[in-house]
Amino acid sequence: MLRLLFLPFRLVWGLVGLLGSLFAILLGLTLIIVGLVLTVTLIGAIVGIPLILIGLVLLLAGIF
C-alpha cells in the first residue's frame, strides 16, 4: 500500500536525476566546444584550456 502511495514521488525523483544528468552532459559539451574555439587564439588559450577541463569533468559526471 505504501509502495503505491510513494510511487509518484519516486518517479519524479528519478526524472529529476535523469534531467540533471542530461543537463550536465549538455553543459559539459558546450564548455568543451567554447574552450576549443577559444584555444584557437593564443590569448584565448589561457581561458580555453580550463574550460575544456571543466567541460570534461561535467561530461564524465553526467555519464557516470
N, C-alpha and C positions, 0 to 999 in steps of 0.2 A: 504494500500500500504506500509506504513512504517512498519507495523507488519510483512509483508512478507520479507521486506528488513533486518530487525533485527533478523529474526528467526535463522540464523546460529550462530549469536553471543550469543543468549540466550541458544541455545543447547550446545555450547562449554562451556559457564559459568556453566550450570547445570552439565556437565560432569566433569569439574574441581572440583566442590563442592563434587560430588559423589566420585571421586578418592581421594580427601583429607580426607573424612570420612573413606574410606576403608584403607588408609594408616595409619590413627590414630588408627584404631582398630587393624590392624596387628602389629604396633609398640607397642601398649599397651599390647597385648597378649605376644609378645616377651619379653618385660620387666618383665612381671609377671612371665613367665617361668624362665628367668635368675635369677630373685630375689628369686624364690622358691629354685632353685638349690644352690644359694649362702647361703641361710638361713640354709641349712643342716649343714654347718660347723659353728662353734661358732664365728670365726673371720669374716667370710663372712656375718654373720647376721647384722653386722654394716652397710654394703653396701646393703645387700639383702632386708631388710625391706623398706628402702626408694625407692628402685627400684620397689617393689611391689606396693607401694602407687602411684608412678608416673605412673606406668602402668595402675592402676585402673582409675586414673584421665583421662588419654588418651583414655582408652576404653569407659568411660562414655561420654567423649566429642565427640567421633566418633559416638556413638549410638544416642545421643541426639543432 
